[in-house]
Amino acid sequence: MRKNSSNGVFRYSLTNKSVALLIFSNIITIIFAVIDNWDLFVIFFVYLCQTVIIGFFTAIRILYLKNDSFYGIASGSISDKNFKLVKVFSASFYLVVVYSVLWLYFNICRNFLSSSQNPVNLTTFFVIISIVAFFINHLFSFYYNKERDALKKRTFPKVIMHSMYRISAINLGIVGFGWFFSIFFQLSIVNLIIFLSVKTAYDVRIHILEHK
């Protein structure tokens, strides 16, 4: 049973364009990290930007929720006009909370993860291209999976839960797992590729669980 499930995930990964683009975006990041010799803080920053992008598209998904899906149980409890205001408020509140937490998280981790006493340049060509690649990936994924997602029973709590699960897993994994690698194994080229490949596999798995 588990083997059949794994084969289904593998086939889905090969045929789904949004998954393929997600893998491609992560591969680009891995290549750039090796070429530009990124330290853990630069890696953390790039994937933090990915979670910022995830938060942005989660807010858009909130705006696309249907009235009978927002509360799940309390279907049709508010008018369509008021429901639109509720969605705008919920999406805005979600962004304020998530981005505030990520900004605080960034400042806490800045000195903790940087391996150099010199200021780290976070606006290099490779860093910017990696972030743009993730944005294009999530933009494409949003429109590619839009009709499929509309057929599902997507409630407000479920949308928030998926985004929080993915955001927290990516960032805590980068900090925790990455810190473990840097302390005990050093971020050599081989270990860097292994570390980022594990992140890529996890990212793809969460994406599939969310949209499949």
Secondary structure, 3 states (H helix, E strand, C coil): CHHHHHHHHHHHHHHCHHHHHHHHHHHHHHHHHHHCCCCHHHHHHHHHHHHHHHHHHHHHHHHCCCHHHHCCCCCCCCCHHHHHHHHHHHHHHHHHHHHHHHHHHHHHHHHHHCCCCCCCCCCCHHHHHHHHHHHHHHHHHHHHCHHHHHCCCCCHHHHHHHHHHHHHHHHHHHHHHHHHHHHHCCCCHHHHHHHHHHHHHHHHHHHHHHHC
